[in-house]
Amino acid sequence: MSNMEQSLNKRDGFTSNLGFILSCVGSAVGMGNIWLFPYRIGQYGGAAFLIPYLIFIVLLGSTGLMGEFAFGRMMQSGPMGAFDKALQTKGKKGGKVLGVIPVVGTFIIAIGYAIVVGWFIRFLVGYITGSALTATDSGVYFGQIAGSFGSVPWHFLALAIVLIVSLFGISSGIEKINKVMMPAFYVLFLILLVRVCTLDGAVDGFKYLCIPKWEFLSQPKTWIYALGQAFFSLSLSGSGMLVYGSYLRRDNDVIDGARKTVLFDTIAALTAALVIIPSVFAFGLDPASGPPLLFITLPSVFKVMPFGRVFAILFFISLICASITTLVCLLEVPIEAIQNNLHIDRKIAVIGVCVVTFAIGLFVEDGNVLGTLLDFSSIYIAPLGAFIAGVMFFWVIGVDKAKAEIETGSSKTLGSWFKPTAKYVYVFISIFVFVVGIMLGGIG
């Protein structure tokens, strides 16, 4: 038995392809799918936006996503260990230092995401008790929650849930919660979609989303923002998906896992758009309100919608299902890095990471500060991490070995298109997202 196989046997991991896929979908499906995707569709040509989006999400899923899964599995490590082992194959050092970049970037996003999950929990409780419905002004209600130290207990509760899940490990914690929460998310959103179809005026929202404005395809920004939406929707950052890949067995099918992650992530984004935008149109509100859509615009809809309280409770439960699974993946990145590079017990790593995440998060609960923090990481660090991971796997390890690793465990093989697309197109796209994101102040 090889050293790699011995390492795999000692390392906790996913017990099934289904658990792995649902966990990856849980990581990918998040706020970007739920509030940004519907906005982008309306902003850049309705259904016409789907053409570049689908091109890019298939391209990225067939190169970068497969690559991050397979790179993690090959090295049996997160970014610090994987980058280090890759450079060692060329007699070079410094991989762990480079690996710190995606780990820190993901940790920053996790700090902010934990606060947002706390907001979702607070809104759910607000609709259960009725306080969110009786608030005279939804903007003021949200402002009180999103102010400095405005959501401490809910922020704490969000991280407590993640801590409990993570303490159980990969197979007994992360895999099991995703097997429950992700199907629940899809079922709840389908129920909400049926309800939306009965609203007077919802047809205008469906038209807004579904009627293509073909002239937008000639605008470079349509393609740029479609690329950004696809790139960040798949959580490409050289971190979370790479770490999840490191928990795979040799017989897990990376190709099938990547394709199904792309499929279910896209279904989630489309379903969210078909629920949210028609609801907003039905009550004459602004569909292009960006982040306030979830916390100000939609709560205004729930107040006047028949059975709005039930609708709101189902909606925020579904958001919590999607966001908790994403937060679990985000925090798994620093947990894995500490556990495997400092060689400490997983429970200590989990508790330490969650405590530090909460402590730092207390001082960035203000919505404006939080937005700046998340923008910094998503613009400057996430695409850079994806670029480094792409270079490490497709150039340093080599695209021939990368292709062979991706095909291991799969009954399918990749065509001749894969090597040039992964080695040149994907790596170029990663650095392009980094540069253009800086120029435009973010594209995803």
Secondary structure, DSSP 8 states (H G I E B T S, - for coil): --HHHHHHHHS---SSHHHHHHHHHHHH-SHIIIIIHHHHHHHTTGGGGHHHHHHHHHHHIIIIIHHHHHHHHHHTS-HHHHHHHHHHTTT---HHHHHHHHHHHHHHHHHHHHHHHHHHHHHHHHHHHSHHHH-S-HHHHHHHHSSTTSSHHHHHHHHHHHHHHHHTTIIIIIHHHHHHHHHHHHHHHHHHHHHHTTSTTHHHHHHHHHS--GGGGGSHHHHHHHHHHHHHHTT-SSSHHHHHHHT--TTS-HHHHHHHHHHHHHHHHHHHHHHHHHHHHHTT--TT--THIIIIIHHHHHHHSTTHHHHHHHHHHHHHHHHHHHHHHHHHHHHHHHHHHTT--HHHHHHHHHHHHHHHHGGG-SHHHHHHHHHHIIIIIHHHHHHHHHHIIIIIIIHHHHHHHHHTT-S----TTHHHIIIIIIHHHHHHHHHHHHHHT---
